Amino acid sequence: MRKIEILNKNNNWVGIDFCGLRKGDIFRIFDNGKRFCDEKGNKQWTAISKPYITETGIYQIDTKEI
């Protein structure tokens, strides 16, 4: 199971639903309890879009590296 956390204004990590991500949110992902790391070694990202559904029906969000 995948868990999403955002960094709030008090610099605390708070769990949210993926669809709750908004542009400007700093977030990290846990997959089955393990911190997710992409192919470049990144472990947290900044959202630069709202979540959307791709043509294949998968939720996605555009990000930039921190």
Secondary structure, DSSP 8 states (H G I E B T S, - for coil): -EEEEEE-TTS-EEEE-GGG--TT-EEEEEETTEE---TT----EEE-S--EE-TTS-EE--EEE-
